[in-house]
Every structure is written in C-alpha cells, then in structure tokens.
Amino acid sequence: MNNKNNNEEEEWEVLGHDPVPGYKAAFYIAVSLAVIYLIYAFSSGFGAGGVH
C-alpha cells in the first residue's frame, strides 16, 4: 500500500508544473479574435447579400 502512495506522489510531481508566462494572454487574445470574427460573419450573413 505504501508503494501506491509513492507512485501517486511521483505522478503529481511529474504532472505539476509552473505556468509559462504569456500563454494565458495569447489564449484569451485568440479566443477574443475568433468570437469577434464569428460575430462579424454572422452579422454580415456570410456574404449572402445583406440588407442595404
């Protein structure tokens, strides 16, 4: 049973890591741009001739 606890501790050590700066901001920027693009695409009707 002690061996199982040892393996779990080692697994957490391997999975644990310090966050890399910049990735969170880049993720939010990419998602924001995607949402803005989708709003624009749906509002313009995908070029299907909007109301003039």
N, C-alpha and C positions, 0 to 999 in steps of 0.2 A: 504494500500500500504506500510505503514511503517512496518507492520508485515512481509511482504515478504522480505524486505531488512534485517530485523533482522534474518530471517531464513537463508538467503544466507550467512550472516556474520558468523552465528553459524556453518553452513556447512563447510565453509572454515577453521574455527578453528579446526573442527574435522578432516578434510582431511589433513591439514597441519601437517608436522612432520619433525623432524630433521633427516637427513640421518644417518644411523648406519654405523660406520666405518668398513671396511673390506668386506662388501657385494659387492661393486663395483669391487674390485680386484678379489674376488672369482668368480664373474660372468665372468670377462674377461679371467681368467685362464681356467675356464670350457669350455667356447666357443672356446678358442685357442686350447685346447686339442682335442675337438670334430673336429675342422677343420683339425688339423694335422692327426687325425685318419682317417678321410674321404679321405684326400689326399693319405695317405698310402694305404688304402683299394682299392681305385680306381686304383692306380698305380700298385698294385700287382695283379689286376684282381680278387680279392676276392678268391684267392687260386685256380683259374681255370687253372692253368698251364701257367705261364708266359713264355716269350721268354728267352731262356737260352743261 
